[in-house]
Amino acid sequence: MASSADITRRQSIALVAGESSGDLLGSRLLAGVRERLPEVRLHGIGGEHMMAQGFASDWPMDKLTVRGLFEVIPRYREIKGIQDALRDKLLADRPDVFVGVDYPGFNLGLEEQLKKAGIPTIHFIGPQIWAWRGWRIKKIQRAVSHMLVIFPFEESIYRQAGVPVTYVGHPLAEVIPLQPDTRGARQRLDLNGPGRVVAILPGSRMSELKQNGAGFLAAARLLKQRDAQLQFVTPIGGDRQIAAFQEQIRQGGYEDLDISVIRGQSHSAMEAADAVLVASGTASLEVALYKKPMVISYKVNWASYQIMRHMAYQPWVGLPNILAREFLVPELLQHQATPEALADAMWFQLEDHAHQQRLARRFADMHQSLLRDTSRESANAVCEVIGARRR
């Protein structure tokens, strides 16, 4: 490890996060970096959580936020233009290290160019090559100086491929309490009715709301017919998304469900819930860390799904199931995600108490396996890369 005097002479770290989950993860890394390097300049692309750590975003993060193989096509020219402009800026500025926070489609291409030019690159959160993108390992070898991974089984994958790697734990395992306070969360959200609470999380992107929102709402109606006292809560991240979801409620005639649509507060909604209907992604892991029964669902553009389906080489999509290596919770994807199927699966999660207890035990074990001081571990790895370059 380089001395503190060596490291503190390094003045600049560049980072890119392309969506809200990456912004949160990036902020945890930056909190640790700030302790080690209080005067360092932090810049690139990020969101409000990273900016709270003194980060300067050279472009708005929402310019990059898009998901799906075909959904990106209309935005490709704009996103590629940002990538090229940022590359040129970084090649001129010569930061001491570049950290790509998730968002591999954008970051790996940028990292490859920077590493070739002699700028060390770190990728924080290994791309899910263990899920369906195994071919990416070759590009990772070219692009990444050091990989930071958040799941313990990933270390051996990258080590075998010759990519320096550090397991830093999952930041969410620190943020989310080991014991959820369901009653307190309901009080915070004014969910004071006598009925059980179902959280509905169709996704944070406009494309996700478009694909998942109507089906999730139709499933909620079917659940309400089985239990008239059910309470529904949906956390939504932005004004446009809230407006879009409320329009789906109006168009579908779901006003009678009296869904509590709240801005943000997704963790409180999960903590308050008896069961969660959630779009696949990081949110499903968050639900597991809150020890809640869930149904995982997802729909994407038909052509995107066909490509993804043929590239998959393991049976699971949801992170809790991937970590468990079994179907702990149901996954209803694409054409399987009918309102009837979603409602049936959710009803089981609400009604089977023995199943709920088994899930709580498995999710508690999962939580412990992911718990590390991620901020400190990731910051140490960043400083080690900077120090190695100086030596």
C-alpha positions, 0 to 999 in steps of 0.5 A: 500500500502506498503511503498517505503522503503519496496518495494525497498528491493525487488530485482527480478521480473520474466516475460515471454512474448511469442510473439511480442504483449506480448513483447510490452505489457510487455515493457509498464509494465516494464517502470512503474516498473522501475519508482517505482523500479529503481534497480530491477532485471528483467529477464525471457523470452522477446523480444527487447522491454522488453530488452530496459527496462533493461530486461534480456531474459534467452531464445530467445523469438522466441523459444516460438512463435507458434500458433494453437492447432496442430501447437504446436505439433512439437515444444511441447518437446522443449517448454516444456523443456524451461518451465521446465528449467525456472520453476526450475530456478525460484524456485531456485531464488525465485523472489518476483513476477512472471508476465506472459504476455499473452501467457496463454498456457505456462504461466498459467502452469508455474504460477500454479507451482510457486504459489503452491511453494509460489511465487506470480503470476500475469497474465497480460492480462486475457485469452479470457475465454469470447470468447471460453475458459471458462473452463480455469477459474478453472486453473486461480483460481489455478494459478493466485494471481492477474489478470491484464485485459485490457478490462473493461468488464473483471473485473466482470468476474474475480471478480465473480470467486474470482480472484483478478483483476485490470483493467489497460486499454489497452496499445495500446490506449495510444500508438496510437493517438486519431487522425490518421495522414494519410498523414504523415504516407504515407509520411513516407512510400513513398506511394505518388501515387494518389490512395487509400491505402490498408494495407494487414496484413496476420499475423506475424507468419510463420504459419499465412503467410502460411495460409493467405498470398496467399488468401490475395494476390489473393484478392488484385489482384481482388481489383486492377482489380476494381481500377487500382490506388490502392496502397498496403502495407504489414508490415512484422516483420522479415527476414524469414517472409519477405522472405516467403511473397515475395516468395508467391508474386513470386509464385503467379505472383503478382509482377505486384501489386507492393506491398510495403513490409516493415519491421515492421512499422505496425502502420504506414501502418495502419495509412496510409491506407484507409482500411485494410485486417487483420488477426484476433488478436491484429492487428485488435484492432490496426486497430480500434484504428486507426479508419480504415475500415477493413475486419478481416480474419483468417485461421488455421489448419483444425483440430484446427479450428474444435476444436475451432469452437465447443468451441466457445460460442459467434459469434465474433472473431475479437476484435473490434466486441467483444468490440462492441458486434456486427459485426461492420466489416466483419469476414471471417474465414476459408472456407469463406475467399475466394479471391472473398469474401475478395475482395467484403468485402474490396471493400465495406469498401473502397466505402461506405463513410457513413459506414466509418464515422460510424466506425470512431465514434464507434472506437473513443468511443472504444479508449476512453473506453480503455484509461488509464495510463496502465504503471502506473496502472500495475506497481502499481498493481505489487508493491501492490502484492510485498508489500502484500507479505512482510506484 
